[in-house]
Amino acid sequence: MSHRTPSPTDRLLVSGCDVLRVPPQGECEILRAQDIVVADGVIEDVRPTGGPSGSDLAAEVIDGRGLLAVPGLVNAHTHSPMVLMRGAAEDVTVEGWFNDRVWPMESNLTPEDVRAGARLACAEMIRSGVTTFADHYFFPEQIAEAVTETGLRADIAPTYFSSRGQEALEDTVTFAETWHGRAGGRVTVSLGPHAPYTVDDGDLRTLAGHARRLGLRIHVHAAEHLEQTRSSLERRGITPVRVLHETGVLEAGALIAHGCGIVEDDLPLLAEYAGTTAVACCPKVYLKHALSPLTPVRDLLAAHVTVAVGTDGAAGHNTLDVWEALRLVALTQKQAVGDATWMTVSDTLRMAMRGGARALGLQKEIGALEPGMRADIVLTDLSGLHCRPLHDPRAALVYSARASDVRTVVVDGRVLMRDGRLLTVDEPALLAEADARVARILDTSHGRAVQHYDP
């Protein structure tokens, strides 16, 4: 590629932008006319524009005037290669979605398909201001390579079903040992048992032991909806969350996808491990599948359990747009608890930024634009008609902003998109490759499936 993209070791200056300050608690605020100084991929200073220049003279400069800098969004739960199945499983039940559409299509996937899908997903996320994502999928090496190439940050969990056997379990551990901390620290790994209903207790215990040994977390689907919890109670006499407790998953540290079926008896178990436990809320897929109730965000936060925002895979969510997801979290949570004052714009933004960082165990590195944090910076343009008049930029970010309002994206001090131009991916080539693969992937006439859904 002819256009040079700065390496993380270069100095970078984002000049003249407004900055969204996201504190650990309390109201977010807008700092007007600031310079963000970056060195070696780390934010060195956030200061009023026009301060001392010094070594900034040698920096790569981004003109941020008229733009709002926000911390990179975190997609706390997705299956990135599923962009290849976008729109191919609509208007079906949960059971039909898994058994008739998605799991048969996934049985067609090759490593090359996953690489192509992951690249396309990374491009989509860069364009929408997502700088970090938590992935859970097959052929994880291919996703890790796509992340390395495109410059994003990701925590990657290799999907494991007990039906795949001991060799597959060992492969997931080998992937973790090989890839955790690679790409200059931008790739981290969690272990990825799919769910308590697809992974037996012995394998959950084994993976929890490996997680503790390696200092990793576990990314797992659990209590995805209330019917799963009821089914677990009928079959086993305990909830899916208690299964995670009894097998050591919670002790190892868990990112739980969805958790809509978390019940009151689960909350003390989650609270016991609140320092290392998080739940990713992906409301669009719950609405599409007519699932009720939603993730009990208010109860989880009251138990000091971190809640983050995710999109799930695009086969269900259709986009990897965290702006859309965070908006739906705010709207659905207000409706769910019947309180219009709940889930404020500041709390919603904090959940998608600091909450996402904490969910991935990266709270010391990302989630805020502060000195000492990694330089994951997104410049947004709120001058469009859909945001004007701009009475409150925070409210605009939650309720008005679009992915297309993102202008420039920096990850680890490296510019991945500048003024709407992707610098680390070849967008036309990505689209052409994806289009060439989908007919074979969508063919389910063979009758195979990677698994059968019967929680």
C-alpha positions as CSV (number, residue, x, y, z in Angstrom):
1,M,0.0,0.0,0.0
2,S,1.5,3.3,-1.1
3,H,0.1,5.4,1.8
4,R,2.4,5.2,4.8
5,T,0.6,4.5,8.1
6,P,2.5,5.6,11.2
7,S,3.9,2.9,13.3
8,P,3.1,2.8,17.1
9,T,6.6,4.1,17.8
10,D,6.0,7.4,16.0
11,R,4.8,10.4,17.8
12,L,1.3,11.5,17.0
13,L,-0.6,14.7,17.7
14,V,-4.3,15.1,17.5
15,S,-4.8,18.8,17.4
16,G,-7.7,21.1,18.3
17,C,-10.3,18.4,19.0
18,D,-13.0,18.3,21.7
19,V,-12.5,15.3,24.0
20,L,-15.0,13.1,25.7
21,R,-13.9,12.5,29.3
22,V,-15.3,9.2,30.6
23,P,-14.7,9.0,34.4
24,P,-15.1,5.8,36.3
25,Q,-18.2,7.2,37.9
26,G,-20.4,10.2,37.5
27,E,-21.1,12.4,34.5
28,C,-19.1,12.3,31.3
29,E,-17.9,15.7,30.2
30,I,-16.7,17.4,27.0
31,L,-13.3,19.1,27.2
32,R,-13.2,21.8,24.6
33,A,-10.3,22.5,22.2
34,Q,-7.7,19.9,23.3
35,D,-4.5,18.4,21.9
36,I,-3.9,14.7,22.4
37,V,-0.2,13.9,22.5
38,V,0.8,10.3,21.7
39,A,4.2,8.6,22.0
40,D,5.0,5.0,21.5
41,G,1.3,4.1,21.2
42,V,0.5,5.6,24.6
43,I,-1.4,8.9,25.4
44,E,1.2,11.1,26.9
45,D,-0.9,14.2,27.5
46,V,-4.4,15.7,27.0
47,R,-4.0,19.4,27.2
48,P,-5.6,22.7,25.9
49,T,-4.8,23.4,22.3
50,G,-1.8,25.7,21.7
51,G,0.3,24.5,24.6
52,P,4.1,23.9,24.4
53,S,5.1,22.1,21.3
54,G,8.7,20.9,21.9
55,S,9.1,17.4,20.5
56,D,5.5,17.6,19.0
57,L,7.2,19.3,16.0
58,A,8.3,15.9,14.9
59,A,4.9,14.3,15.3
60,E,2.4,13.1,12.8
61,V,-0.4,15.6,13.1
62,I,-4.1,15.0,12.7
63,D,-6.3,18.1,12.5
64,G,-9.1,17.5,15.0
65,R,-10.8,20.9,14.7
66,G,-14.6,20.5,14.6
67,L,-14.4,16.9,15.7
68,L,-15.0,15.1,19.0
69,A,-12.5,12.6,20.2
70,V,-13.9,9.6,22.0
71,P,-12.3,6.4,23.4
72,G,-12.5,3.6,20.9
73,L,-15.7,1.6,21.3
74,V,-15.4,-2.0,22.6
75,N,-17.5,-4.7,21.0
76,A,-17.6,-7.0,24.0
77,H,-19.1,-10.1,22.3
78,T,-19.2,-11.0,18.6
79,H,-18.4,-13.7,16.1
80,S,-16.7,-11.6,13.5
81,P,-16.5,-14.0,10.5
82,M,-20.3,-14.4,10.6
83,V,-20.5,-11.2,8.5
84,L,-20.5,-13.7,5.7
85,M,-24.0,-14.9,6.8
86,R,-25.4,-11.4,7.2
87,G,-29.2,-11.4,6.5
88,A,-29.2,-15.2,5.7
89,A,-31.2,-16.3,8.8
90,E,-34.1,-14.0,9.2
91,D,-37.6,-14.3,10.7
92,V,-36.9,-17.7,12.4
93,T,-37.1,-19.0,15.9
94,V,-34.0,-19.4,18.0
95,E,-34.1,-23.1,17.3
96,G,-34.6,-22.6,13.6
97,W,-31.8,-20.0,13.5
98,F,-29.3,-22.5,14.9
99,N,-30.5,-25.9,13.6
100,D,-31.8,-24.9,10.2
101,R,-29.6,-22.0,9.2
102,V,-26.5,-21.0,11.1
103,W,-25.0,-24.3,12.3
104,P,-25.5,-26.0,8.9
105,M,-23.9,-23.0,7.2
106,E,-21.0,-23.0,9.6
107,S,-20.2,-26.6,8.7
108,N,-19.2,-25.3,5.3
109,L,-16.6,-22.9,6.6
110,T,-12.9,-23.3,5.7
111,P,-10.0,-21.5,7.3
112,E,-9.8,-19.3,4.3
113,D,-13.5,-18.4,4.6
114,V,-13.0,-17.4,8.3
115,R,-10.0,-15.2,7.3
116,A,-12.0,-13.4,4.6
117,G,-14.9,-12.9,7.0
118,A,-12.7,-11.6,9.8
119,R,-11.0,-9.2,7.5
120,L,-14.3,-7.8,6.3
121,A,-15.6,-7.6,9.9
122,C,-12.4,-5.7,10.9
123,A,-12.9,-3.2,8.1
124,E,-16.5,-2.7,9.2
125,M,-15.5,-2.2,12.8
126,I,-12.8,0.3,11.9
127,R,-15.2,2.3,9.9
128,S,-17.7,2.5,12.8
129,G,-15.1,3.4,15.5
130,V,-14.8,0.0,17.2
131,T,-11.2,-0.4,18.1
132,T,-11.4,-3.5,20.3
133,F,-13.6,-6.6,20.0
134,A,-14.1,-9.9,21.9
135,D,-14.4,-12.7,19.4
136,H,-15.6,-16.3,19.9
137,Y,-15.3,-18.5,16.8
138,F,-13.7,-21.3,14.9
139,F,-10.3,-21.2,13.2
140,P,-9.1,-18.5,15.7
141,E,-5.6,-18.3,14.1
142,Q,-7.3,-16.8,11.0
143,I,-9.0,-14.1,13.1
144,A,-5.8,-13.4,14.9
145,E,-4.0,-12.9,11.6
146,A,-6.8,-10.6,10.4
147,V,-6.5,-8.5,13.5
148,T,-2.7,-8.4,13.2
149,E,-3.0,-7.2,9.6
150,T,-5.7,-4.6,10.0
151,G,-4.3,-3.0,13.3
152,L,-7.3,-3.6,15.5
153,R,-7.2,-4.8,19.1
154,A,-9.0,-8.1,19.9
155,D,-9.5,-10.7,22.6
156,I,-10.0,-14.0,20.7
157,A,-11.7,-17.1,22.2
158,P,-11.6,-20.3,20.1
159,T,-15.1,-21.9,20.1
160,Y,-15.1,-25.3,21.7
161,F,-17.8,-28.0,21.8
162,S,-17.3,-31.2,23.8
163,S,-18.6,-33.1,20.7
164,R,-15.3,-32.1,19.0
165,G,-13.3,-34.2,21.4
166,Q,-10.0,-34.0,23.3
167,E,-7.8,-33.0,20.4
168,A,-10.0,-29.9,19.8
169,L,-9.7,-29.0,23.5
170,E,-6.0,-29.3,23.4
171,D,-5.9,-27.2,20.2
172,T,-7.7,-24.3,21.9
173,V,-5.2,-24.3,24.7
174,T,-2.3,-24.4,22.2
175,F,-3.8,-21.4,20.4
176,A,-3.9,-19.5,23.7
177,E,-0.3,-20.4,24.6
178,T,0.8,-19.3,21.1
179,W,-1.2,-16.1,20.5
180,H,-1.8,-14.4,23.8
181,G,0.1,-11.1,23.8
182,R,1.0,-11.2,20.1
183,A,0.8,-8.3,17.7
184,G,2.5,-6.0,20.2
185,G,-0.1,-6.9,22.8
186,R,-3.1,-6.1,20.6
187,V,-4.1,-9.8,20.4
188,T,-5.1,-11.4,23.7
189,V,-6.8,-14.7,24.2
190,S,-9.6,-16.1,26.3
191,L,-10.6,-19.8,26.4
192,G,-13.9,-20.3,24.7
193,P,-16.1,-23.2,25.8
194,H,-19.3,-22.5,23.9
195,A,-21.9,-22.9,26.6
196,P,-22.8,-25.2,29.6
197,Y,-25.3,-27.0,27.3
198,T,-22.7,-27.9,24.7
199,V,-19.6,-28.4,26.9
200,D,-19.7,-31.0,29.6
201,D,-18.7,-30.3,33.2
202,G,-15.4,-32.1,32.9
203,D,-14.3,-30.0,30.0
204,L,-15.4,-26.8,31.7
205,R,-13.3,-27.8,34.7
206,T,-10.3,-28.6,32.5
207,L,-10.5,-25.3,30.6
208,A,-11.0,-23.4,33.9
209,G,-7.8,-25.0,35.1
210,H,-5.9,-24.0,32.0
211,A,-7.3,-20.5,32.3
212,R,-6.0,-20.2,35.8
213,R,-2.6,-21.7,34.8
214,L,-2.2,-19.3,31.9
215,G,-3.7,-16.2,33.6
216,L,-6.5,-16.0,31.1
217,R,-10.2,-15.5,31.2
218,I,-13.1,-17.6,29.8
219,H,-15.5,-16.2,27.3
220,V,-18.7,-18.3,27.4
221,H,-22.4,-18.2,26.4
222,A,-24.5,-18.8,29.5
223,A,-28.1,-18.3,30.5
224,E,-28.6,-16.8,27.1
225,H,-32.4,-16.6,27.7
226,L,-34.8,-17.7,30.4
227,E,-35.8,-20.9,28.7
228,Q,-32.2,-22.1,28.9
229,T,-32.2,-21.5,32.7
230,R,-35.5,-23.3,33.1
231,S,-34.2,-26.2,31.0
232,S,-31.1,-26.4,33.1
233,L,-33.1,-26.4,36.3
234,E,-35.4,-29.2,35.0
235,R,-32.5,-31.4,33.7
236,R,-29.9,-30.7,36.4
237,G,-31.5,-28.9,39.2
238,I,-29.1,-25.9,38.9
239,T,-28.9,-22.8,36.8
240,P,-26.3,-22.3,34.0
241,V,-24.6,-19.7,36.2
242,R,-24.3,-22.2,39.0
243,V,-22.7,-24.7,36.6
244,L,-20.1,-22.1,35.8
245,H,-19.6,-21.6,39.6
246,E,-19.3,-25.3,40.3
247,T,-16.9,-26.0,37.4
248,G,-14.5,-23.2,38.4
249,V,-15.3,-21.0,35.4
250,L,-16.3,-18.0,37.6
251,E,-13.3,-18.4,39.7
252,A,-11.0,-18.3,36.6
253,G,-12.8,-15.1,35.5
254,A,-15.6,-15.1,33.0
255,L,-17.1,-12.9,30.2
256,I,-20.6,-14.2,30.0
257,A,-22.4,-13.6,26.7
258,H,-26.0,-12.4,27.0
259,G,-27.1,-13.5,30.5
260,C,-30.8,-12.8,29.8
261,G,-31.7,-15.8,31.8
262,I,-29.7,-14.7,34.9
263,V,-32.1,-15.1,37.9
264,E,-32.1,-13.7,41.4
265,D,-30.4,-16.8,42.9
266,D,-27.5,-16.3,40.4
267,L,-26.6,-12.8,41.6
268,P,-24.8,-13.7,44.8
269,L,-22.6,-16.1,42.8
270,L,-21.7,-13.5,40.3
271,A,-21.2,-10.9,43.0
272,E,-18.6,-13.2,44.7
273,Y,-16.5,-12.9,41.6
274,A,-17.5,-9.4,40.5
275,G,-13.9,-8.3,40.1
276,T,-13.3,-10.7,37.3
277,T,-16.8,-11.4,35.9
278,A,-18.6,-9.4,33.2
279,V,-21.7,-9.8,31.1
280,A,-22.0,-8.7,27.5
281,C,-25.4,-7.3,26.6
282,C,-26.4,-7.5,22.9
283,P,-30.0,-6.3,22.8
284,K,-30.7,-6.3,19.1
285,V,-30.6,-10.1,18.8
286,Y,-32.9,-10.4,21.8
287,L,-35.4,-8.2,20.1
288,K,-35.1,-10.0,16.8
289,H,-35.7,-13.4,18.4
290,A,-38.6,-12.1,20.6
291,L,-36.7,-13.1,23.8
292,S,-37.8,-11.8,27.2
293,P,-36.6,-10.8,29.6
294,L,-33.5,-8.8,28.6
295,T,-30.1,-8.9,30.3
296,P,-30.8,-7.7,33.9
297,V,-28.4,-4.8,33.7
298,R,-29.6,-2.9,36.7
299,D,-29.4,-6.0,39.0
300,L,-25.9,-6.9,37.7
301,L,-24.6,-3.4,38.3
302,A,-26.1,-3.4,41.7
303,A,-24.1,-6.6,42.4
304,H,-21.0,-4.7,41.1
305,V,-20.8,-7.0,38.1
306,T,-19.4,-5.3,35.0
307,V,-21.8,-5.0,32.0
308,A,-20.5,-4.3,28.5
309,V,-22.1,-3.8,25.1
310,G,-21.8,-6.2,22.2
311,T,-23.3,-6.9,18.9
312,D,-23.1,-10.7,18.7
313,G,-22.5,-12.0,15.2
314,A,-23.8,-10.2,12.1
315,A,-25.9,-13.3,11.2
316,G,-28.2,-12.2,14.1
317,H,-27.3,-8.5,14.7
318,N,-26.8,-7.8,10.9
319,T,-24.2,-5.1,11.8
320,L,-21.1,-4.8,14.0
321,D,-22.2,-1.3,14.9
322,V,-21.7,-0.7,18.6
323,W,-23.4,2.8,18.3
324,E,-26.6,1.0,17.4
325,A,-26.0,-1.6,20.2
326,L,-25.4,1.0,22.9
327,R,-28.4,3.0,21.9
328,L,-30.6,-0.1,22.1
329,V,-29.1,-0.9,25.6
330,A,-30.2,2.5,26.8
331,L,-33.7,2.3,25.2
332,T,-34.5,-1.3,26.2
333,Q,-33.2,-0.9,29.7
334,K,-35.3,2.2,30.4
335,Q,-38.3,0.3,29.1
336,A,-37.5,-2.9,31.0
337,V,-37.4,-1.3,34.4
338,G,-40.0,1.4,33.7
339,D,-37.7,4.2,34.6
340,A,-36.8,7.0,32.1
341,T,-34.1,8.3,34.4
342,W,-32.2,5.0,34.4
343,M,-29.4,4.3,32.0
344,T,-28.3,7.8,31.5
345,V,-26.2,8.9,28.5
346,S,-23.1,9.0,30.7
347,D,-23.7,5.5,32.0
348,T,-24.4,4.2,28.5
349,L,-21.2,5.7,27.1
350,R,-19.2,4.4,30.1
351,M,-20.6,0.9,29.6
352,A,-19.5,0.8,25.9
353,M,-16.0,2.2,26.7
354,R,-14.8,1.6,30.2
355,G,-17.2,-1.3,30.7
356,G,-16.0,-3.0,27.5
357,A,-12.4,-2.6,28.6
358,R,-13.0,-4.1,32.0
359,A,-15.0,-7.0,30.5
360,L,-11.9,-7.9,28.5
361,G,-9.5,-7.4,31.4
362,L,-8.0,-4.3,29.6
363,Q,-9.2,-1.6,32.0
364,K,-5.7,-0.4,32.6
365,E,-5.0,0.0,28.9
366,I,-8.1,1.2,27.1
367,G,-11.6,2.7,27.7
368,A,-10.6,6.4,28.4
369,L,-8.6,9.1,26.8
370,E,-6.2,9.7,29.6
371,P,-2.4,9.9,30.0
372,G,-1.0,6.4,30.4
373,M,-3.7,4.7,28.4
374,R,-3.1,3.1,25.0
375,A,-3.9,5.6,22.2
376,D,-7.2,4.1,20.9
377,I,-8.8,7.3,19.6
378,V,-11.9,7.8,17.5
379,L,-12.7,11.2,15.9
380,T,-16.4,11.7,15.3
381,D,-18.1,14.5,13.3
382,L,-21.4,15.6,15.0
383,S,-22.1,18.4,12.5
384,G,-24.6,16.4,10.4
385,L,-28.2,17.4,10.2
386,H,-29.2,14.4,12.4
387,C,-27.2,15.8,15.3
388,R,-28.1,19.5,15.0
389,P,-28.6,21.7,16.9
390,L,-25.9,20.1,19.1
391,H,-27.2,20.9,22.6
392,D,-25.4,18.0,24.2
393,P,-22.7,16.0,22.4
394,R,-23.0,13.2,24.9
395,A,-26.7,12.8,24.1
396,A,-25.9,13.0,20.4
397,L,-23.4,10.1,20.7
398,V,-26.0,7.9,22.3
399,Y,-29.2,8.8,20.5
400,S,-28.2,10.5,17.2
401,A,-24.7,9.5,16.0
402,R,-24.2,7.0,13.2
403,A,-21.3,4.8,12.3
404,S,-20.8,7.0,9.2
405,D,-20.0,10.0,11.5
406,V,-16.7,8.4,12.4
407,R,-13.9,10.2,10.5
408,T,-10.6,9.0,11.8
409,V,-9.6,5.9,13.9
410,V,-6.3,5.4,15.8
411,V,-5.4,2.2,17.6
412,D,-2.2,1.9,19.6
413,G,-1.0,5.2,18.1
414,R,-1.4,3.9,14.5
415,V,-3.9,5.6,12.2
416,L,-6.1,2.9,10.7
417,M,-8.6,5.3,9.0
418,R,-8.0,8.9,8.2
419,D,-10.7,11.3,7.0
420,G,-12.9,8.3,6.0
421,R,-10.2,6.4,4.1
422,L,-9.2,3.0,5.4
423,L,-5.4,2.7,5.4
424,T,-4.8,-1.0,6.5
425,V,-7.3,-2.9,4.3
426,D,-8.2,-3.0,0.6
427,E,-12.0,-2.6,0.8
428,P,-12.9,-3.5,-2.8
429,A,-10.8,-6.6,-2.6
430,L,-12.4,-7.7,0.7
431,L,-15.9,-7.3,-0.7
432,A,-15.0,-9.2,-3.9
433,E,-13.5,-12.1,-2.0
434,A,-16.5,-12.3,0.4
435,D,-19.0,-12.2,-2.4
436,A,-17.1,-15.0,-4.2
437,R,-17.4,-17.3,-1.1
438,V,-21.0,-16.9,0.1
439,A,-22.9,-19.1,-2.3
440,R,-21.0,-22.2,-1.1
441,I,-21.2,-21.1,2.5
442,L,-25.0,-20.6,2.4
443,D,-25.8,-24.0,0.8
444,T,-27.4,-26.1,3.5
445,S,-28.6,-28.9,1.2
446,H,-26.0,-31.3,2.6
447,G,-27.8,-31.7,5.9
448,R,-24.7,-31.3,8.1
449,A,-24.4,-29.0,11.1
450,V,-21.6,-28.2,13.5
451,Q,-23.9,-29.0,16.5
452,H,-27.5,-29.5,17.3
453,Y,-29.3,-26.8,19.4
454,D,-31.2,-28.4,22.3
455,P,-30.3,-26.6,25.5
